[in-house]
Amino acid sequence: MKKVIKSLLVVSALTFIAPVAHAGNYATDVADKLGHGVANVATGWAELPKNIMIIGQKDGIVAGATVGVFTGLVQVLGRTAYGVLDTATFLIPTATTVKPGYIWDGFDKETSYGK
């Protein structure tokens, strides 16, 4: 039983160490993730006017004022929530889930989530 527990501990330790070992530069990756997290929490509100603008240009003023507002509110929650998640887990270097990573990188592009 002790061998099984020791083996599981070693495997779990390697599972957590392996992604860090393959990272280019741990300090840079961690700082980048923290920066994305803090920026997304601080600027999540900007998804509202961004989506009103994008949908208004694409589908017209009425759609921008209705669909754009609702889409923007959902995107505000999404960007802010992912910002909180990135800030809380910044010590685990992973790529940001929000695309574009910063709202100002693509103010004219729709926000997406995923890899």
C-alpha positions as CSV (number, residue, x, y, z in Angstrom):
1,M,0.0,0.0,0.0
2,K,2.9,2.4,0.8
3,K,4.4,1.8,-2.7
4,V,1.1,2.6,-4.3
5,I,0.8,5.9,-2.4
6,K,4.4,6.8,-3.1
7,S,3.9,6.1,-6.8
8,L,0.8,8.2,-6.9
9,L,2.6,11.1,-5.2
10,V,5.4,10.9,-7.7
11,V,3.1,10.8,-10.7
12,S,1.0,13.7,-9.4
13,A,4.2,15.7,-8.7
14,L,5.4,15.1,-12.2
15,T,2.1,16.1,-13.6
16,F,2.3,19.5,-12.0
17,I,6.0,20.0,-12.7
18,A,6.0,19.0,-16.4
19,P,4.1,22.0,-17.7
20,V,6.4,24.4,-15.8
21,A,9.5,22.6,-17.0
22,H,8.4,23.0,-20.6
23,A,7.5,26.7,-20.3
24,G,9.8,29.2,-22.0
25,N,10.4,31.4,-19.0
26,Y,8.4,30.8,-15.9
27,A,8.7,34.4,-14.5
28,T,7.7,35.9,-17.8
29,D,4.7,33.5,-18.3
30,V,3.5,34.2,-14.7
31,A,3.8,37.9,-15.1
32,D,2.0,37.8,-18.5
33,K,-0.9,35.8,-17.0
34,L,-1.2,38.2,-14.0
35,G,-1.1,41.2,-16.4
36,H,-3.9,39.7,-18.5
37,G,-5.9,38.9,-15.4
38,V,-5.7,42.3,-13.8
39,A,-6.3,44.1,-17.1
40,N,-9.3,42.0,-17.9
41,V,-10.8,42.6,-14.5
42,A,-10.2,46.3,-14.8
43,T,-11.5,46.7,-18.4
44,G,-14.2,44.1,-18.6
45,W,-16.8,46.8,-18.6
46,A,-15.5,48.0,-22.0
47,E,-17.1,44.9,-23.6
48,L,-20.5,46.7,-23.4
49,P,-19.7,49.6,-25.7
50,K,-17.5,47.4,-27.8
51,N,-20.3,44.9,-28.6
52,I,-22.8,47.7,-29.2
53,M,-20.4,49.2,-31.7
54,I,-19.6,45.9,-33.5
55,I,-23.2,44.7,-33.7
56,G,-24.4,48.1,-34.6
57,Q,-22.0,48.3,-37.5
58,K,-22.7,44.8,-38.7
59,D,-26.5,44.7,-38.3
60,G,-27.7,48.2,-37.8
61,I,-28.4,50.7,-35.0
62,V,-31.5,48.9,-33.6
63,A,-29.6,45.6,-33.3
64,G,-26.7,47.4,-31.7
65,A,-29.0,49.0,-29.1
66,T,-30.8,45.8,-28.3
67,V,-28.7,42.7,-29.2
68,G,-25.5,44.6,-28.7
69,V,-26.4,45.5,-25.1
70,F,-27.3,42.0,-24.1
71,T,-24.3,40.5,-25.9
72,G,-22.1,43.2,-24.2
73,L,-23.4,42.4,-20.8
74,V,-22.6,38.7,-21.3
75,Q,-19.1,39.5,-22.6
76,V,-18.6,41.9,-19.6
77,L,-19.3,39.0,-17.2
78,G,-17.1,36.6,-19.3
79,R,-14.0,38.8,-19.6
80,T,-14.2,39.9,-15.9
81,A,-14.7,36.3,-14.7
82,Y,-11.8,35.0,-16.8
83,G,-9.7,38.0,-15.5
84,V,-10.5,36.9,-11.9
85,L,-9.6,33.3,-12.8
86,D,-6.3,34.3,-14.4
87,T,-5.4,36.6,-11.5
88,A,-6.2,33.9,-8.9
89,T,-4.2,31.2,-10.8
90,F,-1.4,33.3,-12.2
91,L,1.2,31.0,-10.5
92,I,0.2,28.3,-12.9
93,P,1.4,29.6,-16.3
94,T,-1.1,28.9,-19.0
95,A,-2.2,30.8,-22.1
96,T,-5.0,33.2,-21.7
97,T,-8.4,31.9,-22.5
98,V,-9.9,35.3,-23.7
99,K,-9.1,36.2,-27.3
100,P,-8.0,39.0,-27.8
101,G,-6.1,38.8,-24.6
102,Y,-6.4,42.5,-23.9
103,I,-9.5,44.4,-24.9
104,W,-7.5,47.1,-26.7
105,D,-5.7,44.6,-28.9
106,G,-8.8,44.1,-31.0
107,F,-11.6,46.6,-30.1
108,D,-13.2,45.9,-33.5
109,K,-13.1,42.1,-33.1
110,E,-15.6,39.9,-31.4
111,T,-14.4,38.4,-28.1
112,S,-14.1,34.6,-28.0
113,Y,-13.1,32.1,-25.3
114,G,-11.1,29.0,-25.7
115,K,-7.8,27.8,-27.1
